Amino acid sequence: MSNPLILQPTKPADACVIWLHGLGADRYDFQPVAQALQENLLTTRFVLPQAPTRPVTINGGYEMPSWYDIRAMSPARSISLEELKESAKMVTDLIKEQKSSGIDASRIFLAGFSQGGAVVYHTAFHKWQGALGGVIALSTYAPTFDDELELSASQQRIPVLCLHGQYDEVVQNAMGRSAYEHLKTRGVTVTWQEYPMGHEVLPEEISDIGTWLAERLR
């Protein structure tokens, strides 16, 4: 797996956002977004990891950057759970690296777009058992959330920002909403925000993320 792209802030880092790209993209995909956010988050480091390149079944076995294989889209996505778990382990390793560098876990955030968001959800609410600053879930879903989902006290304290397009044709709005409802019913402080867009990112959305992060990094 390639080394992540690391964007250092203008001042000494005391916070970090680990941001995962979507299927078929790469670690540079959200570099402009991270740089825009850093204009106001002067002490926040951004870590942008790169998914491994592997065959994706729903795309005819074509090889592309992918956090896990998607085998079928309907009726619900059929995925490689093992590859999802491998990707989540990579994220927990990055969290540990940031903690070792002196960043408090309560100031480490996980963000992910689409498939990257699914990995972030699994990491925060299945894999990681400590504190986190929060989760930012963009145009995504939670393939490992079900009625048996049980959260620890520390997981319940992780604030979550869910952002989704009203006209998303790739990850349906209802799939994102389902993840939100799972967390809400389990006592998580979770915010749902939707936008008049498809499977994409809008400047207004980035502005809202910046505001949400700034409130938690005071």
N, C-alpha and C positions, 0 to 999 in steps of 0.2 A: 504494500500500500504506500502511495506517495506521501511525502511529508506534507502536513497542512501548511497553508498560506497563513502567516502570522502578521497582523497589522498592529504595530505598536502605537500607543497614543502619544500625544505631544508632551504629556507630563508622565511621571512615574505611574505605572499601572497599579491600581488597587481594585480593579474589577475586570471581569472577562466575559465575553459572549462567544460561545462555541456554536457556529452556524453551519448547518448541513444543507447542501444543495439538493435539487431534485433529480429524478431519473434522467439520464442522458446529458446532464450538465456537468460542470466541473467546479473546482475550488475557487476559480476566478469569477464565477457567475454572480456572486453577491459582493464582490470586492467594492463596486461603486456604492452599494447600499451601506456597507460597513464604513466606508470612508465618509459618507454623508452623515452618518450617525455620530462618528467621532468628532465632527466639527463642534458638537455640543457636549459630547461625553468625553471630556478631555483626559480622563484617567482610565478609560476602558480599552482593554486589549481585545481584539477580535481574532479568533482562531477559526480558519475555514478549511476543514479537512476535505480530502479527495476520496470519493468512493472508488473501489476497485472496478476495473473493466471486466465484464463477464457477460455470457449469453443471457438474453432476456426472452423467455419463452413466448410471451404475448407479442413480441416484436419479431417473430419468426426465428428466434435464436440468434438474432443479430447481437454482436458484442458492443456494449456501451457502458459508461460509468453507471453503476447500479449498487445500491446498498443491500439489495436482496432481489432474488428472482421473483417475478410475478408470473404465475403459471396459467391463470385464468382470471377474467374480469367479472364473470357472472355465474351464479346470482350474487355472490360476494367474492371479493378478491381471494384467490388461492395463492399463497406465497411460500417461499422457503423460510420457514421459521428459524432454521439453523443459521442461515446467512443473516437474518435480522438480528439474532442474538450475537453473532460475531461482530456486527456493526455496532451494536449497543455496547459491547465490551470495549471496542475502540474508543467510544465516547467516554466511558467511565475511566479509561486510561488517560484520556486528555484532561478530564476533571482532576484526576490525581496529580498530573503534571503541573496544572495551574496551582493547586494547593501547595505543592512542593516549592513552587516559585514564590510563595508568600501571599497568594490571593486567598482570602477567606471564602469557604464554600458558600456562605450566604450572599456572596457577591459574584458568584459564577452562574451564568444563565445559559440555557440551552435553547437554540432556535433552529427550526427546520422548515423547509418548503416541500410540500407534497410528500414524496417518499422519504425525504430527509426528516420531515416532521413525524412520520410514523416511527422512525428510529428514536427520535427524541422522546416521544411519548413512552415508548417501551423502556428506554433508559431511565427516565425520571420516575416512572410508576411501577416498574417491575425490577429493574436491575440495581439502581442506586438506592442505598438505604440511609444516606446522610442528608444534611441540609443542602439546599440549593437556593439561589436567588430567585429563580423563576423559570418558566417555560414559555416560549413564544412559538405558537403553532400556526403556520401559514398554509392555507389551502390544502389541508391534510386530513388524515383520518387515523384511527387507532385500531389496527388489525388484531391487537392482543388484549383489547378491553372486552370483557364479557360480564355476565351477571355475577360471576364468582370473584370479580376483582376486589381484593382487599388491600387497603392502604395502611401503611404504618403511620404513626403520629407525625413523623418527620415528613413523610410524603404528603400528608394532608395539609401541611403548612406551606407547600410549594405553590405560589401564585401562578396562574396560567392565563395567558392572553391568546384567545382563539380568533383568527382573522380569516375570512372566507369570502369568495366571490358569490354573488347571487346567481350568476349565470355560468358557474363552473361546469364545464362539460367533461372534464377529466376526473376530478374528485368531486362528486356531487355534493352540493351544499348540505344535504341531509346526512351524509357520512361524517362531515365535520361537526355538525350539530349533535350527532349521536355521541361523539367523543366528549363534547362539552357537557352533555347531560349526564354521562357516566361519572364525570368528575364532580359535577354540581351535587349530585345525589349522595356523594361520599364526603361532603363537607369541605371540598377544596374551594378556595377563593378563585373563581374562574370567570373571566369576562368574555362575552361573545360580541364580535363586531363584524358586520358584513358590509360589502361594498358593491356598487353596480359594475361588476367586472366578471371576466371569465377566470381561466386558470393562469393568473398573472399577478403582478405586484404593481400597486399604484403609489404615486408620490404621497397622497393623503395617508395611505396605510403606513408608509415608512415614518411619516411625521407622528402618527399615533403611537407607533412602536417607540420612537424616541422619547415621547412624553411619558409613556408607561415605564420605560427604563429609568429615566431621570428621577421619577417619583420614588423609585426603589433604591436609588443610589445616592440619596441625599446624605 
